[in-house]
Structure formats: C-alpha cells, structure tokens
Amino acid sequence: MRYYKSEKAPHDFYSHKAEKRRHIALACALAVLFGSAFWYSLTTTLDDMTRRDCLAGVQKACMQLEP
C-alpha cells in the first residue's frame, strides 16, 4: 500500500500580503469604474440640457454647442 503525500503550497500562496494586494486592486478598479460612470452621466446630462436650451431659443446655449 502506498501512502499519499500532498504537495505543499508555495510559501506566499495564502499570505496576507497577496490578499491585501487583491483588495487594493479591487478598490482601485471600482474607483475607476464609478468615477468614469459618474463623469459620463454628468457630461451627457449637461450636454442634453444645453441642447434643449438651444432649441428653446437661448442664444448662449447655442454658442456653447458650436465647436
């Protein structure tokens, strides 16, 4: 009968440093994701409001839409 001997995991496989790095990477990714979503929604909303004002006859809004 043979005895099974399991292989040991690498030294830093379950280290707290690797877990901490994963948490930091996740926090950075979420910050970028939410920041870009906030920026996109803010700019599109302001652009839509400016277009609506231009269609309503506000001259300054029309001037802002010109490149």
PDB file with SEQRES, HELIX, SHEET and CRYST1 records, atoms N, CA, C and O in Angstrom:
SEQRES   1 A   67  MET ARG TYR TYR LYS SER GLU LYS ALA PRO HIS ASP PHE          
SEQRES   2 A   67  TYR SER HIS LYS ALA GLU LYS ARG ARG HIS ILE ALA LEU          
SEQRES   3 A   67  ALA CYS ALA LEU ALA VAL LEU PHE GLY SER ALA PHE TRP          
SEQRES   4 A   67  TYR SER LEU THR THR THR LEU ASP ASP MET THR ARG ARG          
SEQRES   5 A   67  ASP CYS LEU ALA GLY VAL GLN LYS ALA CYS MET GLN LEU          
SEQRES   6 A   67  GLU PRO                                                      
HELIX    1 AA1 HIS A   16  ALA A   56  1                                  41    
HELIX    2 AA2 GLN A   59  LEU A   65  1                                   7    
CRYST1    1.000    1.000    1.000  90.00  90.00  90.00 P 1           1          
ATOM      1  N   MET A   1       0.846  -1.165   0.000  1.00  0.00           N  
ATOM      2  CA  MET A   1       0.000   0.000   0.000  1.00  0.00           C  
ATOM      3  C   MET A   1       0.896   1.234   0.000  1.00  0.00           C  
ATOM      4  O   MET A   1       1.863   1.324   0.757  1.00  0.00           O  
ATOM      5  N   ARG A   2       0.550   2.178  -0.866  1.00  0.00           N  
ATOM      6  CA  ARG A   2       1.316   3.417  -0.965  1.00  0.00           C  
ATOM      7  C   ARG A   2       0.636   4.492  -0.143  1.00  0.00           C  
ATOM      8  O   ARG A   2      -0.591   4.544  -0.062  1.00  0.00           O  
ATOM      9  N   TYR A   3       1.428   5.336   0.456  1.00  0.00           N  
ATOM     10  CA  TYR A   3       0.914   6.459   1.229  1.00  0.00           C  
ATOM     11  C   TYR A   3       0.951   7.714   0.381  1.00  0.00           C  
ATOM     12  O   TYR A   3       1.952   8.010  -0.272  1.00  0.00           O  
ATOM     13  N   TYR A   4      -0.134   8.435   0.397  1.00  0.00           N  
ATOM     14  CA  TYR A   4      -0.225   9.672  -0.383  1.00  0.00           C  
ATOM     15  C   TYR A   4       0.336  10.831   0.425  1.00  0.00           C  
ATOM     16  O   TYR A   4      -0.023  11.027   1.586  1.00  0.00           O  
ATOM     17  N   LYS A   5       1.204  11.581  -0.190  1.00  0.00           N  
ATOM     18  CA  LYS A   5       1.776  12.749   0.456  1.00  0.00           C  
ATOM     19  C   LYS A   5       1.443  13.964  -0.423  1.00  0.00           C  
ATOM     20  O   LYS A   5       1.865  14.041  -1.577  1.00  0.00           O  
ATOM     21  N   SER A   6       0.705  14.881   0.125  1.00  0.00           N  
ATOM     22  CA  SER A   6       0.293  16.053  -0.656  1.00  0.00           C  
ATOM     23  C   SER A   6       1.450  17.025  -0.805  1.00  0.00           C  
ATOM     24  O   SER A   6       2.337  17.116   0.044  1.00  0.00           O  
ATOM     25  N   GLU A   7       1.404  17.747  -1.915  1.00  0.00           N  
ATOM     26  CA  GLU A   7       2.418  18.767  -2.140  1.00  0.00           C  
ATOM     27  C   GLU A   7       2.057  20.009  -1.345  1.00  0.00           C  
ATOM     28  O   GLU A   7       0.881  20.342  -1.193  1.00  0.00           O  
ATOM     29  N   LYS A   8       3.050  20.674  -0.853  1.00  0.00           N  
ATOM     30  CA  LYS A   8       2.812  21.888  -0.080  1.00  0.00           C  
ATOM     31  C   LYS A   8       2.613  23.064  -1.026  1.00  0.00           C  
ATOM     32  O   LYS A   8       3.227  23.140  -2.090  1.00  0.00           O  
ATOM     33  N   ALA A   9       1.749  23.970  -0.618  1.00  0.00           N  
ATOM     34  CA  ALA A   9       1.507  25.175  -1.403  1.00  0.00           C  
ATOM     35  C   ALA A   9       2.711  26.100  -1.296  1.00  0.00           C  
ATOM     36  O   ALA A   9       3.451  26.042  -0.314  1.00  0.00           O  
ATOM     37  N   PRO A  10       2.912  26.948  -2.291  1.00  0.00           N  
ATOM     38  CA  PRO A  10       4.015  27.906  -2.198  1.00  0.00           C  
ATOM     39  C   PRO A  10       3.898  28.750  -0.931  1.00  0.00           C  
ATOM     40  O   PRO A  10       2.814  28.911  -0.369  1.00  0.00           O  
ATOM     41  N   HIS A  11       5.011  29.271  -0.505  1.00  0.00           N  
ATOM     42  CA  HIS A  11       5.081  29.983   0.767  1.00  0.00           C  
ATOM     43  C   HIS A  11       4.111  31.157   0.847  1.00  0.00           C  
ATOM     44  O   HIS A  11       3.471  31.356   1.879  1.00  0.00           O  
ATOM     45  N   ASP A  12       3.990  31.943  -0.234  1.00  0.00           N  
ATOM     46  CA  ASP A  12       3.139  33.125  -0.181  1.00  0.00           C  
ATOM     47  C   ASP A  12       1.749  32.894  -0.781  1.00  0.00           C  
ATOM     48  O   ASP A  12       1.033  33.853  -1.073  1.00  0.00           O  
ATOM     49  N   PHE A  13       1.370  31.643  -0.963  1.00  0.00           N  
ATOM     50  CA  PHE A  13       0.087  31.347  -1.589  1.00  0.00           C  
ATOM     51  C   PHE A  13      -1.082  31.864  -0.753  1.00  0.00           C  
ATOM     52  O   PHE A  13      -2.045  32.409  -1.293  1.00  0.00           O  
ATOM     53  N   TYR A  14      -0.996  31.694   0.534  1.00  0.00           N  
ATOM     54  CA  TYR A  14      -2.067  32.146   1.422  1.00  0.00           C  
ATOM     55  C   TYR A  14      -1.643  33.335   2.280  1.00  0.00           C  
ATOM     56  O   TYR A  14      -2.189  33.545   3.363  1.00  0.00           O  
ATOM     57  N   SER A  15      -0.687  34.101   1.808  1.00  0.00           N  
ATOM     58  CA  SER A  15      -0.186  35.183   2.638  1.00  0.00           C  
ATOM     59  C   SER A  15      -1.177  36.336   2.693  1.00  0.00           C  
ATOM     60  O   SER A  15      -2.023  36.488   1.812  1.00  0.00           O  
ATOM     61  N   HIS A  16      -1.063  37.125   3.717  1.00  0.00           N  
ATOM     62  CA  HIS A  16      -1.932  38.284   3.888  1.00  0.00           C  
ATOM     63  C   HIS A  16      -1.565  39.392   2.907  1.00  0.00           C  
ATOM     64  O   HIS A  16      -2.406  40.218   2.555  1.00  0.00           O  
ATOM     65  N   LYS A  17      -0.311  39.408   2.469  1.00  0.00           N  
ATOM     66  CA  LYS A  17       0.109  40.433   1.527  1.00  0.00           C  
ATOM     67  C   LYS A  17      -0.596  40.268   0.187  1.00  0.00           C  
ATOM     68  O   LYS A  17      -1.020  41.251  -0.420  1.00  0.00           O  
ATOM     69  N   ALA A  18      -0.721  39.039  -0.270  1.00  0.00           N  
ATOM     70  CA  ALA A  18      -1.404  38.797  -1.540  1.00  0.00           C  
ATOM     71  C   ALA A  18      -2.877  39.168  -1.430  1.00  0.00           C  
ATOM     72  O   ALA A  18      -3.451  39.724  -2.367  1.00  0.00           O  
ATOM     73  N   GLU A  19      -3.486  38.865  -0.298  1.00  0.00           N  
ATOM     74  CA  GLU A  19      -4.888  39.218  -0.102  1.00  0.00           C  
ATOM     75  C   GLU A  19      -5.063  40.732  -0.039  1.00  0.00           C  
ATOM     76  O   GLU A  19      -6.030  41.273  -0.576  1.00  0.00           O  
ATOM     77  N   LYS A  20      -4.133  41.408   0.613  1.00  0.00           N  
ATOM     78  CA  LYS A  20      -4.194  42.862   0.710  1.00  0.00           C  
ATOM     79  C   LYS A  20      -4.037  43.507  -0.666  1.00  0.00           C  
ATOM     80  O   LYS A  20      -4.710  44.490  -0.975  1.00  0.00           O  
ATOM     81  N   ARG A  21      -3.141  42.948  -1.495  1.00  0.00           N  
ATOM     82  CA  ARG A  21      -2.969  43.460  -2.850  1.00  0.00           C  
ATOM     83  C   ARG A  21      -4.245  43.314  -3.670  1.00  0.00           C  
ATOM     84  O   ARG A  21      -4.605  44.208  -4.436  1.00  0.00           O  
ATOM     85  N   ARG A  22      -4.928  42.180  -3.507  1.00  0.00           N  
ATOM     86  CA  ARG A  22      -6.185  41.967  -4.230  1.00  0.00           C  
ATOM     87  C   ARG A  22      -7.238  42.977  -3.805  1.00  0.00           C  
ATOM     88  O   ARG A  22      -7.987  43.477  -4.645  1.00  0.00           O  
ATOM     89  N   HIS A  23      -7.306  43.281  -2.529  1.00  0.00           N  
ATOM     90  CA  HIS A  23      -8.278  44.255  -2.035  1.00  0.00           C  
ATOM     91  C   HIS A  23      -7.967  45.654  -2.566  1.00  0.00           C  
ATOM     92  O   HIS A  23      -8.876  46.397  -2.936  1.00  0.00           O  
ATOM     93  N   ILE A  24      -6.702  46.005  -2.601  1.00  0.00           N  
ATOM     94  CA  ILE A  24      -6.306  47.314  -3.121  1.00  0.00           C  
ATOM     95  C   ILE A  24      -6.609  47.402  -4.610  1.00  0.00           C  
ATOM     96  O   ILE A  24      -7.105  48.427  -5.078  1.00  0.00           O  
ATOM     97  N   ALA A  25      -6.318  46.345  -5.358  1.00  0.00           N  
ATOM     98  CA  ALA A  25      -6.602  46.344  -6.795  1.00  0.00           C  
ATOM     99  C   ALA A  25      -8.103  46.443  -7.053  1.00  0.00           C  
ATOM    100  O   ALA A  25      -8.529  47.143  -7.971  1.00  0.00           O  
ATOM    101  N   LEU A  26      -8.895  45.755  -6.261  1.00  0.00           N  
ATOM    102  CA  LEU A  26     -10.345  45.822  -6.415  1.00  0.00           C  
ATOM    103  C   LEU A  26     -10.858  47.218  -6.094  1.00  0.00           C  
ATOM    104  O   LEU A  26     -11.723  47.736  -6.800  1.00  0.00           O  
ATOM    105  N   ALA A  27     -10.341  47.825  -5.049  1.00  0.00           N  
ATOM    106  CA  ALA A  27     -10.754  49.179  -4.681  1.00  0.00           C  
ATOM    107  C   ALA A  27     -10.388  50.175  -5.784  1.00  0.00           C  
ATOM    108  O   ALA A  27     -11.181  51.064  -6.094  1.00  0.00           O  
ATOM    109  N   CYS A  28      -9.215  50.040  -6.371  1.00  0.00           N  
ATOM    110  CA  CYS A  28      -8.809  50.932  -7.468  1.00  0.00           C  
ATOM    111  C   CYS A  28      -9.683  50.730  -8.695  1.00  0.00           C  
ATOM    112  O   CYS A  28     -10.083  51.699  -9.341  1.00  0.00           O  
ATOM    113  N   ALA A  29      -9.980  49.484  -9.020  1.00  0.00           N  
ATOM    114  CA  ALA A  29     -10.828  49.204 -10.177  1.00  0.00           C  
ATOM    115  C   ALA A  29     -12.226  49.763  -9.979  1.00  0.00           C  
ATOM    116  O   ALA A  29     -12.804  50.330 -10.906  1.00  0.00           O  
ATOM    117  N   LEU A  30     -12.772  49.612  -8.788  1.00  0.00           N  
ATOM    118  CA  LEU A  30     -14.104  50.148  -8.517  1.00  0.00           C  
ATOM    119  C   LEU A  30     -14.111  51.669  -8.535  1.00  0.00           C  
ATOM    120  O   LEU A  30     -15.073  52.279  -9.004  1.00  0.00           O  
ATOM    121  N   ALA A  31     -13.057  52.283  -8.035  1.00  0.00           N  
ATOM    122  CA  ALA A  31     -12.968  53.742  -8.061  1.00  0.00           C  
ATOM    123  C   ALA A  31     -12.928  54.259  -9.496  1.00  0.00           C  
ATOM    124  O   ALA A  31     -13.584  55.250  -9.818  1.00  0.00           O  
ATOM    125  N   VAL A  32     -12.168  53.597 -10.351  1.00  0.00           N  
ATOM    126  CA  VAL A  32     -12.105  53.998 -11.757  1.00  0.00           C  
ATOM    127  C   VAL A  32     -13.455  53.777 -12.433  1.00  0.00           C  
ATOM    128  O   VAL A  32     -13.915  54.624 -13.197  1.00  0.00           O  
ATOM    129  N   LEU A  33     -14.084  52.650 -12.155  1.00  0.00           N  
ATOM    130  CA  LEU A  33     -15.373  52.337 -12.764  1.00  0.00           C  
ATOM    131  C   LEU A  33     -16.446  53.341 -12.359  1.00  0.00           C  
ATOM    132  O   LEU A  33     -17.139  53.886 -13.218  1.00  0.00           O  
ATOM    133  N   PHE A  34     -16.587  53.590 -11.063  1.00  0.00           N  
ATOM    134  CA  PHE A  34     -17.611  54.525 -10.601  1.00  0.00           C  
ATOM    135  C   PHE A  34     -17.281  55.964 -10.999  1.00  0.00           C  
ATOM    136  O   PHE A  34     -18.185  56.744 -11.299  1.00  0.00           O  
ATOM    137  N   GLY A  35     -16.016  56.315 -11.004  1.00  0.00           N  
ATOM    138  CA  GLY A  35     -15.619  57.649 -11.426  1.00  0.00           C  
ATOM    139  C   GLY A  35     -15.934  57.898 -12.895  1.00  0.00           C  
ATOM    140  O   GLY A  35     -16.438  58.961 -13.257  1.00  0.00           O  
ATOM    141  N   SER A  36     -15.637  56.921 -13.734  1.00  0.00           N  
ATOM    142  CA  SER A  36     -15.929  57.100 -15.159  1.00  0.00           C  
ATOM    143  C   SER A  36     -17.431  57.091 -15.422  1.00  0.00           C  
ATOM    144  O   SER A  36     -17.904  57.829 -16.287  1.00  0.00           O  
ATOM    145  N   ALA A  37     -18.192  56.271 -14.697  1.00  0.00           N  
ATOM    146  CA  ALA A  37     -19.643  56.280 -14.851  1.00  0.00           C  
ATOM    147  C   ALA A  37     -20.229  57.618 -14.409  1.00  0.00           C  
ATOM    148  O   ALA A  37     -21.138  58.139 -15.055  1.00  0.00           O  
ATOM    149  N   PHE A  38     -19.719  58.171 -13.326  1.00  0.00           N  
ATOM    150  CA  PHE A  38     -20.178  59.481 -12.855  1.00  0.00           C  
ATOM    151  C   PHE A  38     -19.855  60.564 -13.881  1.00  0.00           C  
ATOM    152  O   PHE A  38     -20.705  61.400 -14.186  1.00  0.00           O  
ATOM    153  N   TRP A  39     -18.633  60.554 -14.414  1.00  0.00           N  
ATOM    154  CA  TRP A  39     -18.230  61.565 -15.380  1.00  0.00           C  
ATOM    155  C   TRP A  39     -19.086  61.479 -16.653  1.00  0.00           C  
ATOM    156  O   TRP A  39     -19.530  62.503 -17.172  1.00  0.00           O  
ATOM    157  N   TYR A  40     -19.314  60.268 -17.150  1.00  0.00           N  
ATOM    158  CA  TYR A  40     -20.114  60.096 -18.360  1.00  0.00           C  
ATOM    159  C   TYR A  40     -21.544  60.589 -18.144  1.00  0.00           C  
ATOM    160  O   TYR A  40     -22.085  61.310 -18.983  1.00  0.00           O  
ATOM    161  N   SER A  41     -22.147  60.211 -17.044  1.00  0.00           N  
ATOM    162  CA  SER A  41     -23.533  60.626 -16.808  1.00  0.00           C  
ATOM    163  C   SER A  41     -23.638  62.137 -16.608  1.00  0.00           C  
ATOM    164  O   SER A  41     -24.601  62.756 -17.059  1.00  0.00           O  
ATOM    165  N   LEU A  42     -22.668  62.722 -15.945  1.00  0.00           N  
ATOM    166  CA  LEU A  42     -22.687  64.171 -15.729  1.00  0.00           C  
ATOM    167  C   LEU A  42     -22.533  64.938 -17.039  1.00  0.00           C  
ATOM    168  O   LEU A  42     -23.284  65.880 -17.293  1.00  0.00           O  
ATOM    169  N   THR A  43     -21.576  64.550 -17.867  1.00  0.00           N  
ATOM    170  CA  THR A  43     -21.344  65.282 -19.114  1.00  0.00           C  
ATOM    171  C   THR A  43     -22.486  65.092 -20.099  1.00  0.00           C  
ATOM    172  O   THR A  43     -22.870  66.048 -20.772  1.00  0.00           O  
ATOM    173  N   THR A  44     -23.038  63.899 -20.206  1.00  0.00           N  
ATOM    174  CA  THR A  44     -24.148  63.703 -21.141  1.00  0.00           C  
ATOM    175  C   THR A  44     -25.384  64.461 -20.682  1.00  0.00           C  
ATOM    176  O   THR A  44     -26.116  65.007 -21.508  1.00  0.00           O  
ATOM    177  N   THR A  45     -25.624  64.503 -19.383  1.00  0.00           N  
ATOM    178  CA  THR A  45     -26.769  65.251 -18.877  1.00  0.00           C  
ATOM    179  C   THR A  45     -26.620  66.736 -19.158  1.00  0.00           C  
ATOM    180  O   THR A  45     -27.574  67.378 -19.596  1.00  0.00           O  
ATOM    181  N   LEU A  46     -25.446  67.291 -18.913  1.00  0.00           N  
ATOM    182  CA  LEU A  46     -25.221  68.712 -19.174  1.00  0.00           C  
ATOM    183  C   LEU A  46     -25.301  69.036 -20.668  1.00  0.00           C  
ATOM    184  O   LEU A  46     -25.828  70.083 -21.044  1.00  0.00           O  
ATOM    185  N   ASP A  47     -24.788  68.155 -21.514  1.00  0.00           N  
ATOM    186  CA  ASP A  47     -24.893  68.373 -22.959  1.00  0.00           C  
ATOM    187  C   ASP A  47     -26.352  68.346 -23.417  1.00  0.00           C  
ATOM    188  O   ASP A  47     -26.766  69.171 -24.231  1.00  0.00           O  
ATOM    189  N   ASP A  48     -27.121  67.407 -22.898  1.00  0.00           N  
ATOM    190  CA  ASP A  48     -28.543  67.336 -23.254  1.00  0.00           C  
ATOM    191  C   ASP A  48     -29.297  68.590 -22.798  1.00  0.00           C  
ATOM    192  O   ASP A  48     -30.154  69.101 -23.519  1.00  0.00           O  
ATOM    193  N   MET A  49     -28.977  69.074 -21.619  1.00  0.00           N  
ATOM    194  CA  MET A  49     -29.637  70.289 -21.127  1.00  0.00           C  
ATOM    195  C   MET A  49     -29.270  71.500 -21.988  1.00  0.00           C  
ATOM    196  O   MET A  49     -30.113  72.358 -22.251  1.00  0.00           O  
ATOM    197  N   THR A  50     -28.007  71.566 -22.425  1.00  0.00           N  
ATOM    198  CA  THR A  50     -27.585  72.676 -23.268  1.00  0.00           C  
ATOM    199  C   THR A  50     -28.283  72.612 -24.625  1.00  0.00           C  
ATOM    200  O   THR A  50     -28.705  73.643 -25.148  1.00  0.00           O  
ATOM    201  N   ARG A  51     -28.409  71.425 -25.198  1.00  0.00           N  
ATOM    202  CA  ARG A  51     -29.120  71.279 -26.475  1.00  0.00           C  
ATOM    203  C   ARG A  51     -30.590  71.683 -26.333  1.00  0.00           C  
ATOM    204  O   ARG A  51     -31.148  72.355 -27.201  1.00  0.00           O  
ATOM    205  N   ARG A  52     -31.199  71.267 -25.239  1.00  0.00           N  
ATOM    206  CA  ARG A  52     -32.596  71.612 -25.002  1.00  0.00           C  
ATOM    207  C   ARG A  52     -32.771  73.129 -24.866  1.00  0.00           C  
ATOM    208  O   ARG A  52     -33.729  73.701 -25.387  1.00  0.00           O  
ATOM    209  N   ASP A  53     -31.843  73.765 -24.166  1.00  0.00           N  
ATOM    210  CA  ASP A  53     -31.899  75.225 -24.042  1.00  0.00           C  
ATOM    211  C   ASP A  53     -31.707  75.905 -25.388  1.00  0.00           C  
ATOM    212  O   ASP A  53     -32.355  76.913 -25.670  1.00  0.00           O  
ATOM    213  N   CYS A  54     -30.828  75.370 -26.221  1.00  0.00           N  
ATOM    214  CA  CYS A  54     -30.603  75.946 -27.544  1.00  0.00           C  
ATOM    215  C   CYS A  54     -31.870  75.831 -28.391  1.00  0.00           C  
ATOM    216  O   CYS A  54     -32.240  76.773 -29.092  1.00  0.00           O  
ATOM    217  N   LEU A  55     -32.528  74.685 -28.327  1.00  0.00           N  
ATOM    218  CA  LEU A  55     -33.768  74.508 -29.079  1.00  0.00           C  
ATOM    219  C   LEU A  55     -34.875  75.417 -28.551  1.00  0.00           C  
ATOM    220  O   LEU A  55     -35.793  75.777 -29.289  1.00  0.00           O  
ATOM    221  N   ALA A  56     -34.787  75.787 -27.276  1.00  0.00           N  
ATOM    222  CA  ALA A  56     -35.783  76.687 -26.686  1.00  0.00           C  
ATOM    223  C   ALA A  56     -35.495  78.145 -27.048  1.00  0.00           C  
ATOM    224  O   ALA A  56     -36.323  79.019 -26.790  1.00  0.00           O  
ATOM    225  N   GLY A  57     -34.331  78.414 -27.641  1.00  0.00           N  
ATOM    226  CA  GLY A  57     -34.044  79.767 -28.100  1.00  0.00           C  
ATOM    227  C   GLY A  57     -33.037  80.529 -27.267  1.00  0.00           C  
ATOM    228  O   GLY A  57     -32.895  81.737 -27.458  1.00  0.00           O  
ATOM    229  N   VAL A  58     -32.335  79.890 -26.357  1.00  0.00           N  
ATOM    230  CA  VAL A  58     -31.318  80.571 -25.554  1.00  0.00           C  
ATOM    231  C   VAL A  58     -30.046  80.685 -26.385  1.00  0.00           C  
ATOM    232  O   VAL A  58     -29.444  79.671 -26.741  1.00  0.00           O  
ATOM    233  N   GLN A  59     -29.639  81.895 -26.693  1.00  0.00           N  
ATOM    234  CA  GLN A  59     -28.513  82.141 -27.593  1.00  0.00           C  
ATOM    235  C   GLN A  59     -27.183  81.657 -26.995  1.00  0.00           C  
ATOM    236  O   GLN A  59     -26.348  81.107 -27.713  1.00  0.00           O  
ATOM    237  N   LYS A  60     -26.985  81.855 -25.707  1.00  0.00           N  
ATOM    238  CA  LYS A  60     -25.715  81.440 -25.076  1.00  0.00           C  
ATOM    239  C   LYS A  60     -25.543  79.926 -25.120  1.00  0.00           C  
ATOM    240  O   LYS A  60     -24.421  79.432 -25.235  1.00  0.00           O  
ATOM    241  N   ALA A  61     -26.645  79.191 -25.030  1.00  0.00           N  
ATOM    242  CA  ALA A  61     -26.560  77.728 -25.100  1.00  0.00           C  
ATOM    243  C   ALA A  61     -26.146  77.296 -26.503  1.00  0.00           C  
ATOM    244  O   ALA A  61     -25.358  76.363 -26.661  1.00  0.00           O  
ATOM    245  N   CYS A  62     -26.676  77.972 -27.520  1.00  0.00           N  
ATOM    246  CA  CYS A  62     -26.291  77.655 -28.896  1.00  0.00           C  
ATOM    247  C   CYS A  62     -24.821  77.954 -29.154  1.00  0.00           C  
ATOM    248  O   CYS A  62     -24.147  77.229 -29.886  1.00  0.00           O  
ATOM    249  N   MET A  63     -24.327  79.043 -28.536  1.00  0.00           N  
ATOM    250  CA  MET A  63     -22.915  79.385 -28.684  1.00  0.00           C  
ATOM    251  C   MET A  63     -22.018  78.345 -28.026  1.00  0.00           C  
ATOM    252  O   MET A  63     -20.910  78.102 -28.505  1.00  0.00           O  
ATOM    253  N   GLN A  64     -22.464  77.740 -26.959  1.00  0.00           N  
ATOM    254  CA  GLN A  64     -21.670  76.711 -26.273  1.00  0.00           C  
ATOM    255  C   GLN A  64     -21.589  75.417 -27.105  1.00  0.00           C  
ATOM    256  O   GLN A  64     -20.615  74.672 -27.004  1.00  0.00           O  
ATOM    257  N   LEU A  65     -22.598  75.164 -27.910  1.00  0.00           N  
ATOM    258  CA  LEU A  65     -22.602  73.947 -28.717  1.00  0.00           C  
ATOM    259  C   LEU A  65     -21.716  74.054 -29.950  1.00  0.00           C  
ATOM    260  O   LEU A  65     -21.344  73.034 -30.531  1.00  0.00           O  
ATOM    261  N   GLU A  66     -21.377  75.258 -30.355  1.00  0.00           N  
ATOM    262  CA  GLU A  66     -20.500  75.431 -31.515  1.00  0.00           C  
ATOM    263  C   GLU A  66     -19.077  75.009 -31.147  1.00  0.00           C  
ATOM    264  O   GLU A  66     -18.592  75.336 -30.063  1.00  0.00           O  
ATOM    265  N   PRO A  67     -18.403  74.275 -32.057  1.00  0.00           N  
ATOM    266  CA  PRO A  67     -17.032  73.824 -31.755  1.00  0.00           C  
ATOM    267  C   PRO A  67     -16.009  74.912 -31.798  1.00  0.00           C  
ATOM    268  O   PRO A  67     -14.827  74.658 -31.563  1.00  0.00           O  
TER     269      PRO A  67                                                      
END                                                                             
